[in-house]
Amino acid sequence: MDEQEGRRMVTVGVLGPVVAWGEDGAELALRGPRHRELLARLVAARGRVVGVTDLVDDLWEDPPDGAVAAVRTFVAALRRALEPDRPPRAAPRVLVTQGPGYALRLPDDAVDARAAERLVSAAAAAPAATALRGLDAALALWRGEPYAGIDAAWAAAERARLEDLRLGAVERRAEALLVLDSPADAVAGLERHVATQPWREEGWRLLALALRAAGRQADALAVVRRARRTLVDELGLDPGPRLAEAEARILRQEDGAGADLWARAADTFARTASQGPARLEQSATLLGSAAVTGGLAEARDQRSAVVRAADRRGDPRLTARVLDAVHVPSVWPVPDDPAEAAVLAQVAERTLRELGPDAPDRTRARLLAGLATELRGARGGRGPEAAREAVALARRTGDPATLARALGAQVLHTVGRAGLAPARDALGAELVDVAARAGLATDEIVGRLVRVQARTALGDVAGAAGHAEAARLLAADHERPLVEVLVTWAAVVREAVEGAPDAGVVRAVHEAAARLPGAGMEGLEAGLEPLAVLSLRVGRGCTDAGALARATGDPADPDAVAAWGPYRPWVRPWALRAAGRGADAARALAGVPDPPPGLLAEVLWVLAGQAAVLVGDRTVAGRARAALAPAADELAAGSALVSAGSVAVHLGALDAFLAGDPPVTT
């Protein structure tokens, strides 16, 4: 039995009074309230070590003499309760001592709160029927108020977080029921929900839509108006635009037959649209919309074709309008299809020359922003200059949509070296502000995702989570399914940064990677899964050959390339070393190139630098140290897709190696 299996003998519940159950499902005797409070505090730490002094402060407002000894007594009693069959003097596997404190080592599915979080997160991107089952399973885990009976400040914060999770699950469950055409079931749950949570506008909105879907038009309008009275008159809150939008939909008596209407509209377009240049613009607009609403892969080849067709007509003004219409924003500074990007960039560059400097600022700014977007990932060259010109011209126009596009392009080129997360965060903040004020949903989503990336790099995982949730809600409203893929990965990185156990994070990586195929983001998909696992291991100081062999792929074939994608040069030395081929690993590392500019540069430099420490390559170690130095205050997690831990920790290891100290291995 391995260590992970051994830990499964106990499960812990905090979604109600704090309890623990043995392998047979029987409740374990946890003795007094302090024992339960100590167990709960360790559950809240999510596997991280909590120092003894911190535990004393958390258990007592005014700690008595002998509090430290009391904590140790409580720990001993808890160990006996949690592992009653542990032989004398055998090391504990559940409640472990580490450094100056203690940690609870349990898999996520052995703690009800973590299991609920995972079920709710998985439901966010699942089909409605699957989501409904997952949300029902999550909600069934609640037995009452989380951490019931514990009044400490840390418990209050956890209680509020878990209550928000539960309320969000109730609302997402109602959304799933509406998709499944079960509005009556949604109404029943939502009426209870708004009665107990009158300040949650989303509950009111969903109840109104459910009533409308159930054919109760008058009741739906009455709910909207009751919601407005409750929010404004009783709670002093201003209703947001989503409630007003719901009211408008109810008044228009929309029947939900969107697919049929789309098919009829498409047929009308095919039969009646102009056969001249205007048809190119209309087709470009449809392709641009399709690309951001889930049809990125399908629209890709057609985007190039419609741009070429416009370019052949010899009218640069038409070409500029077509390029504008097919523009697809991005938060990933490497193109998914370099060939397509090259075509669009070439046409945009030529169109700019043909229009000349006297073209309207708005036209030039949008062409420059498109050019910069397609040139992302290129070393040096025209891209950064085009982005800066686009922003300057856009500011002169006073047009928020043009400025939003230009800011989005500039972000893609603010990756030329490590340590630029603050600059990207500032651009993302301006983009969110500009887009939100102008009602530009797609651009606001881009800005939110940029801030998810930047705040993660800056160690602000709570801030990153807030922007991720805002992006998710906007994406749900405006049908931007690719956002969920990125938000899911960001949640995985957040778990890693917060210190979740390796096994849980690795499992979450595999679950997130399963959503990538077919998403249309080939430039992001290739090699990301094994890179994420290896980076987690290396970021946490692991040098164990077996663990690294599993992280890098097939240990019997360290020269395999398919799974590593574009990250092969930085992964291969680790794979060779894990296979016992140290000399080959050193030779591979000696030829490792500088990572290309992008959000993964810090991660790749960490892999190169830590490999250099292990094989004794001072040249590569020096290169890595110089490249990482500007990011000393950041995490190597600026993509919000992969995390290699604290840059400062890695710099410390490189400095020690370069000073001649032996490496510390684990």
C-alpha positions in Angstrom: 0.0 0.0 0.0 1.5 3.4 -1.0 1.3 6.5 1.2 -1.6 8.0 -0.7 -3.7 4.8 -0.2 -2.8 4.7 3.5 -4.2 8.2 4.0 -7.6 7.2 2.6 -8.5 5.3 5.9 -10.1 8.5 7.3 -12.4 11.2 5.9 -13.1 14.6 7.5 -16.2 16.7 7.2 -16.3 20.5 7.9 -19.5 21.3 5.9 -21.4 21.3 9.2 -20.1 20.3 12.6 -16.5 19.0 12.4 -16.4 15.3 12.2 -14.2 12.5 11.1 -15.1 9.0 9.8 -13.1 5.8 9.8 -12.7 3.5 6.9 -15.9 1.7 7.9 -17.9 4.9 7.9 -18.2 5.0 11.6 -17.7 8.4 13.3 -14.4 8.7 15.1 -14.2 9.9 18.7 -12.5 13.3 18.6 -12.9 14.1 22.3 -13.3 17.8 23.2 -14.0 20.9 21.2 -10.4 22.0 21.1 -9.5 18.7 19.3 -12.2 19.4 16.7 -11.1 23.0 16.3 -7.5 21.9 15.8 -8.5 19.4 13.2 -10.6 22.0 11.4 -7.8 24.5 11.4 -5.5 22.0 9.7 -8.2 21.2 7.2 -8.5 24.9 6.3 -4.8 25.0 5.7 -5.3 22.6 2.7 -2.3 20.4 3.4 0.1 23.3 4.2 2.1 23.3 7.4 0.7 25.4 10.3 3.2 26.5 12.9 2.6 25.7 16.5 2.6 29.3 17.5 0.1 30.1 14.8 -2.1 27.2 16.1 -1.9 28.7 19.6 -3.0 32.1 18.4 -5.8 30.5 16.4 -7.1 28.3 19.3 -7.1 31.0 22.0 -7.7 34.7 22.1 -5.6 34.9 25.2 -3.3 31.9 25.2 -2.8 30.3 28.7 0.5 29.2 30.1 1.4 25.9 28.6 -0.6 26.5 25.4 2.2 25.0 23.3 2.2 21.8 25.3 -1.6 21.7 25.1 -1.4 21.9 21.3 1.0 19.0 21.3 -1.3 17.0 23.6 -4.2 17.7 21.3 -2.1 16.6 18.3 -1.3 13.3 20.0 -4.9 12.6 20.8 -6.0 13.4 17.3 -3.4 11.1 15.9 -4.7 8.3 18.0 -8.3 9.0 16.8 -7.4 9.4 13.1 -5.0 6.4 12.9 -6.1 4.0 15.6 -4.3 1.0 14.1 -1.0 2.8 13.7 1.7 0.6 15.3 3.7 2.1 18.2 6.6 4.4 17.1 5.4 4.2 13.5 5.5 7.6 11.7 2.0 9.1 11.4 0.7 9.4 7.8 -2.4 11.7 8.3 -1.4 14.3 10.8 2.3 14.8 10.3 5.0 16.9 11.9 6.9 19.1 9.6 9.4 21.7 10.7 8.0 23.8 13.5 4.4 22.8 12.9 1.8 20.3 11.7 0.0 19.4 8.5 -3.0 17.2 7.6 -2.1 15.0 4.7 -5.4 13.9 3.1 -6.4 13.6 -0.6 -9.0 16.1 -1.8 -11.8 13.5 -1.9 -11.2 12.7 1.8 -12.3 16.2 2.9 -15.9 17.1 2.1 -15.2 20.8 1.5 -12.5 20.1 -1.0 -14.6 17.5 -2.7 -17.4 20.0 -3.0 -15.1 22.6 -4.5 -13.9 20.1 -7.1 -17.4 19.1 -8.1 -18.6 22.7 -8.5 -15.5 23.6 -10.5 -15.9 20.6 -12.8 -19.6 21.5 -13.3 -18.7 24.9 -14.7 -17.6 23.6 -18.0 -19.6 20.3 -18.2 -22.7 19.7 -20.3 -25.9 20.6 -18.5 -26.9 17.0 -17.5 -23.4 16.2 -16.2 -23.2 19.6 -14.4 -26.5 18.9 -12.7 -25.4 15.6 -11.4 -22.1 17.1 -10.1 -23.8 20.0 -8.5 -26.4 17.8 -6.8 -23.5 15.7 -5.4 -21.7 18.8 -4.2 -24.8 20.3 -2.5 -25.5 16.9 -0.8 -22.2 17.2 1.1 -23.5 20.1 3.2 -24.8 19.0 6.6 -25.3 22.5 8.0 -23.2 25.6 8.6 -19.5 25.0 7.7 -17.2 24.8 10.7 -20.3 25.0 12.9 -19.6 26.0 16.5 -16.1 27.5 15.8 -16.0 31.3 16.3 -12.4 32.0 15.4 -11.7 34.6 12.7 -10.1 32.0 10.4 -13.2 29.9 10.6 -15.5 32.8 9.8 -13.5 33.5 6.6 -13.7 29.9 5.6 -17.4 29.8 6.4 -18.0 32.8 4.2 -16.0 31.3 1.3 -17.8 28.0 1.5 -21.2 29.6 1.8 -20.5 31.6 -1.3 -19.5 28.3 -3.0 -22.8 26.7 -2.0 -24.9 29.7 -3.2 -23.1 29.7 -6.5 -23.7 26.0 -6.9 -27.4 26.6 -6.2 -27.5 29.2 -9.0 -25.5 27.1 -11.4 -27.8 24.2 -10.8 -30.8 26.4 -11.8 -28.9 27.3 -15.0 -28.4 23.7 -15.8 -32.1 22.9 -15.2 -33.1 25.8 -17.6 -30.8 24.4 -20.3 -32.4 20.9 -19.7 -35.9 22.5 -20.1 -36.9 21.9 -16.5 -38.0 25.4 -15.5 -40.5 24.2 -12.9 -37.8 22.4 -11.0 -35.6 25.5 -11.3 -38.4 27.7 -9.9 -38.9 25.5 -6.8 -35.2 25.8 -5.8 -34.8 29.4 -6.7 -37.9 30.6 -4.7 -36.3 29.2 -1.6 -33.0 30.7 -2.6 -34.1 34.3 -3.0 -36.2 34.1 0.2 -33.0 33.3 2.2 -30.5 35.3 0.1 -32.3 38.4 -1.1 -29.1 40.3 -1.8 -28.0 37.9 -4.6 -29.1 39.5 -7.8 -28.2 36.4 -9.8 -30.8 34.4 -7.9 -33.6 36.9 -8.7 -32.5 37.0 -12.4 -32.6 33.3 -12.7 -35.9 33.0 -11.0 -37.4 35.5 -13.4 -36.0 33.7 -16.4 -37.2 30.3 -15.0 -40.7 31.7 -14.5 -40.8 33.0 -18.1 -39.6 29.7 -19.4 -42.4 28.0 -17.5 -44.9 30.2 -19.3 -45.5 32.5 -16.3 -44.8 35.8 -18.0 -46.6 38.0 -15.4 -45.0 36.3 -12.5 -41.6 36.7 -14.1 -42.1 40.5 -14.5 -43.3 40.7 -10.9 -40.2 38.9 -9.7 -37.9 41.4 -11.5 -39.8 44.3 -9.9 -39.8 42.7 -6.5 -36.1 42.1 -6.9 -35.5 45.8 -7.7 -37.6 46.9 -4.7 -35.7 44.5 -2.4 -32.3 45.5 -3.6 -32.8 49.2 -3.7 -35.4 50.0 -0.9 -34.5 47.3 1.7 -30.8 46.7 1.1 -29.6 49.9 -0.5 -28.0 48.1 -3.5 -28.1 49.2 -7.1 -29.3 46.5 -9.5 -26.7 45.6 -12.2 -27.2 45.4 -15.9 -27.9 41.7 -16.0 -31.2 42.1 -14.2 -32.3 44.9 -16.6 -31.3 42.6 -19.5 -33.4 39.8 -18.1 -36.4 42.1 -17.8 -35.9 43.2 -21.4 -35.8 39.6 -22.6 -39.0 38.9 -20.7 -40.7 41.9 -22.2 -39.6 40.8 -25.7 -41.1 37.3 -24.9 -38.0 35.6 -26.3 -38.9 31.9 -26.5 -35.4 30.3 -26.4 -35.5 29.1 -30.0 -32.1 30.6 -30.7 -30.9 27.7 -32.8 -33.9 27.8 -35.1 -33.6 31.6 -35.5 -29.9 31.3 -36.3 -30.5 28.7 -39.0 -33.2 30.9 -40.6 -31.0 33.9 -40.4 -28.1 32.1 -42.0 -30.4 30.8 -44.8 -31.6 34.4 -45.4 -28.1 35.7 -45.5 -27.0 33.0 -48.1 -30.0 33.8 -50.3 -30.0 37.6 -50.2 -26.5 38.9 -49.2 -24.7 41.0 -51.7 -22.4 39.1 -54.1 -19.9 42.0 -54.2 -17.4 43.4 -51.8 -20.0 43.8 -49.0 -20.4 40.0 -48.9 -16.7 39.7 -48.0 -17.2 42.1 -45.1 -20.3 40.3 -43.9 -18.6 36.9 -44.2 -15.6 38.3 -42.2 -17.9 39.5 -39.5 -19.5 36.0 -39.2 -16.1 34.3 -39.1 -14.9 36.7 -36.4 -17.9 36.0 -34.3 -17.6 32.3 -34.8 -13.9 32.3 -33.8 -14.7 33.8 -30.3 -17.8 31.8 -29.7 -16.2 28.4 -29.9 -15.4 27.9 -33.6 -11.8 29.0 -33.6 -10.5 26.0 -35.3 -13.3 25.9 -37.9 -12.9 29.6 -38.6 -9.2 29.6 -38.9 -8.7 28.6 -42.6 -11.7 30.6 -43.7 -10.3 33.8 -42.1 -7.2 33.5 -44.2 -9.3 32.9 -47.3 -11.6 35.8 -46.9 -8.6 38.2 -46.2 -6.8 37.0 -49.3 -10.0 37.4 -51.3 -10.4 41.0 -50.1 -6.7 41.7 -50.7 -7.0 40.5 -54.4 -9.6 43.2 -55.1 -7.0 45.9 -54.7 -9.0 48.2 -52.5 -7.0 48.7 -49.2 -10.0 50.3 -47.5 -12.0 47.1 -48.1 -9.1 45.0 -46.9 -8.8 47.1 -43.8 -12.4 46.5 -43.0 -12.2 42.8 -43.6 -9.1 42.5 -41.4 -10.9 44.5 -38.7 -13.9 42.1 -38.8 -11.9 38.8 -38.6 -9.7 40.1 -35.7 -9.6 37.5 -32.9 -8.2 38.8 -29.5 -5.8 36.6 -27.5 -4.2 36.4 -24.2 -1.6 33.8 -25.3 1.5 35.5 -26.8 2.2 32.7 -29.3 -0.1 32.2 -32.4 -2.0 29.0 -32.6 -1.4 28.8 -36.3 1.8 30.6 -37.4 1.1 30.2 -41.1 -2.3 31.8 -40.7 -0.8 34.6 -38.6 1.9 35.2 -41.2 -0.7 35.6 -43.9 -2.8 38.1 -41.9 0.3 40.0 -40.8 1.6 40.3 -44.3 -1.7 41.6 -45.7 -2.1 44.1 -42.8 1.5 45.4 -43.3 0.8 45.9 -47.0 -2.6 47.5 -46.4 -1.0 50.0 -44.0 1.5 51.0 -46.6 -1.1 51.4 -49.3 -3.4 53.5 -47.1 -0.5 55.7 -46.1 0.0 58.0 -43.1 -3.0 60.1 -44.0 -5.5 57.3 -43.3 -7.9 58.0 -40.4 -6.3 57.4 -37.0 -8.9 54.8 -36.1 -8.2 52.8 -39.2 -4.5 52.8 -38.7 -4.8 52.1 -35.0 -6.9 49.0 -35.6 -4.7 47.8 -38.5 -1.6 48.2 -36.3 -3.3 46.4 -33.4 -4.2 43.5 -35.7 -0.7 43.4 -37.1 0.8 43.3 -33.6 -1.6 40.5 -32.6 -0.6 38.4 -35.5 3.1 39.1 -34.9 3.0 37.9 -31.3 5.7 35.4 -30.4 8.2 36.8 -32.9 11.5 37.9 -31.4 12.0 41.6 -31.8 10.8 42.9 -35.1 7.8 45.0 -35.9 5.3 43.6 -33.4 6.2 45.7 -30.3 6.5 48.8 -32.3 3.2 48.2 -34.0 1.5 47.7 -30.6 2.9 51.0 -29.2 1.9 52.9 -32.3 -1.6 51.4 -32.1 -2.1 52.5 -28.5 -0.8 56.0 -29.2 -3.2 56.4 -32.2 -6.1 54.8 -30.3 -5.7 57.3 -27.4 -5.9 60.1 -29.9 -9.2 58.8 -31.4 -11.0 58.7 -28.1 -12.7 55.5 -29.3 -12.8 53.0 -26.4 -13.2 50.0 -28.7 -10.1 50.9 -30.7 -8.2 51.6 -27.5 -9.3 48.2 -26.0 -8.0 46.4 -29.1 -4.7 48.2 -29.0 -4.2 47.6 -25.3 -4.9 43.9 -25.9 -2.2 43.8 -28.6 0.3 45.6 -26.4 -0.1 43.0 -23.6 1.0 40.3 -26.1 4.3 42.1 -26.5 4.9 42.9 -22.9 6.7 39.6 -22.5 10.2 40.3 -23.8 11.9 39.4 -20.6 11.2 38.1 -17.1 9.7 40.4 -14.5 7.1 42.2 -16.6 4.0 41.0 -14.7 3.4 44.5 -13.1 3.4 46.1 -16.5 1.0 43.5 -17.9 -1.2 44.0 -14.8 -1.4 47.7 -15.4 -2.3 47.2 -19.1 -4.9 44.6 -18.0 -6.4 47.0 -15.4 -6.8 49.7 -18.0 -8.3 47.3 -20.5 -10.9 46.1 -18.0 -11.8 49.7 -17.1 -12.1 50.9 -20.7 -14.1 47.8 -21.8 -16.4 47.7 -18.8 -17.3 51.4 -19.2 -18.1 50.9 -22.9 -19.9 47.5 -22.5 -17.2 45.6 -24.6 -17.7 42.2 -23.2 -15.1 40.3 -25.2 -12.4 43.0 -24.4 -13.3 43.0 -20.8 -12.9 39.2 -20.7 -9.4 39.6 -22.3 -8.5 42.2 -19.7 -9.7 40.0 -16.8 -7.7 37.0 -18.1 -4.6 39.2 -18.4 -5.1 40.2 -14.8 -5.5 36.5 -13.8 -2.1 35.9 -15.4 -0.4 38.9 -13.9 -1.9 38.7 -10.4 -0.9 35.0 -10.3 2.7 35.9 -11.2 2.6 38.5 -8.4 1.5 36.0 -5.8 -2.0 37.5 -5.5 -4.0 34.3 -6.0 -7.1 35.7 -4.4 -7.1 38.6 -6.8 -6.5 36.3 -9.7 -9.4 34.1 -8.6 -11.7 37.2 -8.5 -10.8 38.1 -12.1 -11.2 34.5 -13.2 -14.7 34.3 -11.8 -15.6 37.7 -13.4 -14.3 36.4 -16.7 -16.2 33.1 -16.3 -19.5 35.0 -15.7 -19.0 37.3 -18.7 -18.1 34.3 -20.8 -21.2 32.4 -19.8 -23.4 35.4 -20.6 -21.8 36.0 -24.0 -21.0 32.4 -25.0 -17.2 32.4 -25.0 -16.5 28.7 -24.2 -12.7 28.9 -24.6 -12.6 31.1 -21.4 -13.6 28.1 -19.3 -10.6 26.2 -20.5 -8.2 29.0 -19.3 -10.1 29.5 -16.1 -9.9 25.8 -15.3 -6.1 25.9 -15.7 -5.8 29.0 -13.6 -7.6 27.2 -10.8 -5.1 24.4 -11.0 -2.2 26.8 -10.7 -3.9 28.5 -7.8 -4.1 25.1 -6.0 -0.4 24.6 -6.7 0.5 28.1 -5.4 -1.5 27.6 -2.3 0.4 24.4 -1.5 -2.1 21.7 -2.3 -0.6 18.2 -2.2 1.3 17.0 -5.3 -1.1 14.2 -6.1 -4.2 16.5 -6.1 -2.5 19.1 -8.3 -1.3 16.5 -10.8 -4.8 15.0 -11.0 -6.2 18.4 -11.6 -3.6 19.0 -14.4 -4.7 15.9 -16.1 -8.4 16.9 -15.8 -7.7 20.4 -17.2 -5.6 19.0 -20.0 -8.5 16.7 -21.1 -10.4 19.9 -22.1 -7.8 21.1 -24.5 -8.2 18.8 -27.5 -10.7 20.3 -29.9 -10.7 23.8 -28.2 -8.8 25.2 -31.2 -5.8 26.5 -29.2 -3.2 24.2 -30.7 -0.4 26.7 -29.8 -1.3 26.3 -26.2 -2.1 22.6 -26.2 1.1 21.0 -27.4 3.3 19.8 -24.5 1.5 21.8 -21.8 0.3 18.8 -19.7 3.8 17.2 -19.1 5.4 20.7 -18.7 2.9 21.5 -16.0 3.6 18.3 -14.1 7.4 18.6 -14.4 7.3 22.3 -13.4 5.3 21.4 -10.3 7.9 18.8 -9.2 10.9 21.0 -10.0 9.3 24.0 -8.4 8.8 22.1 -5.2 12.5 21.0 -5.1 12.0 17.4 -6.2 15.1 15.7 -7.7 13.9 12.1 -7.2 14.6 10.3 -10.5 11.5 8.1 -10.3 9.1 11.0 -9.8 10.8 13.1 -12.5 10.7 10.1 -14.9 6.9 9.9 -14.4 6.6 13.7 -14.9 8.6 13.8 -18.1 6.9 10.9 -19.9 8.2 7.5 -20.8 11.3 6.8 -18.8 12.3 4.1 -21.2 12.4 6.5 -24.1 13.7 9.9 -22.9 14.3 11.0 -26.4 10.6 10.9 -27.2 9.4 14.3 -28.5 5.7 14.1 -29.3 4.4 14.8 -25.8 6.8 17.7 -25.1 5.8 19.9 -28.0 7.8 23.1 -28.2 9.2 22.6 -24.7 11.5 19.7 -25.7 14.8 21.5 -25.3 14.1 22.3 -21.6 12.4 19.1 -20.7 14.9 16.7 -22.4 17.8 17.2 -19.9 15.4 16.2 -17.0 14.2 13.2 -18.9 17.7 12.0 -19.7 18.8 12.4 -16.1 15.7 10.6 -14.8 16.6 7.7 -17.2 20.1 7.5 -15.6 21.9 9.1 -18.6 23.6 11.9 -16.7 26.3 12.6 -19.3 23.7 12.9 -22.1 21.6 15.2 -19.9 24.6 17.5 -19.4 25.3 17.6 -23.1 21.7 18.3 -23.9 21.6 21.1 -21.3 24.8 22.7 -22.6 23.0 23.4 -25.9 19.8 24.6 -24.4 18.6 27.8 -26.1 17.1 30.9 -24.5 13.4 30.5 -24.1 11.3 32.4 -26.6 9.5 35.5 -25.3 6.3 34.6 -23.7 4.5 33.8 -20.5 6.4 30.6 -19.9 9.9 32.0 -20.2 10.4 32.1 -16.4 9.2 28.5 -16.1 11.6 27.3 -18.8 14.5 29.3 -17.3 13.7 27.6 -13.9 13.9 24.2 -15.6 17.2 25.1 -17.3 18.7 26.7 -14.1 17.8 23.9 -11.7 19.0 21.3 -14.2 22.3 23.2 -14.4 22.7 23.0 -10.7 22.2 19.2 -10.8 24.6 18.5 -13.6 27.1 21.2 -12.6 26.8 23.5 -15.6 27.9 27.0 -14.3 27.4 28.6 -17.8 23.7 27.7 -18.1 23.2 28.4 -14.4 24.6 31.9 -14.9 22.4 32.5 -17.9 19.3 31.4 -16.0 20.3 33.5 -13.0 20.7 36.7 -15.1 17.4 36.0 -17.0 15.4 35.4 -13.8 16.8 38.2 -11.7 14.2 40.8 -12.9 11.4 38.5 -11.6 12.9 38.0 -8.2 9.6 39.2 -6.5 7.4 37.0 -8.7 6.2 33.5 -9.1 7.2 31.5 -12.2 3.5 31.2 -12.9 2.8 34.2 -15.1 0.9 32.1 -17.7 -1.7 31.1 -15.0 -1.3 27.7 -16.7 1.9 26.3 -15.3 3.7 27.0 -12.0 7.3 26.4 -11.0 7.2 28.2 -7.7 8.9 31.2 -6.3 11.6 32.8 -8.5 13.4 34.0 -5.4 13.8 30.4 -4.2 15.3 29.4 -7.5 17.6 32.4 -7.5 18.8 31.4 -4.1 19.6 27.9 -5.3 21.5 29.3 -8.3 23.4 31.8 -6.2 24.5 29.0 -3.8 25.6 26.8 -6.7 27.5 29.6 -8.4 29.2 30.4 -5.0 30.3 26.8 -4.8 27.9 25.4 -2.2 26.6 21.9 -2.9 23.0 21.6 -4.1 20.3 20.5 -1.7 18.3 17.6 -3.0 15.1 16.0 -2.0 
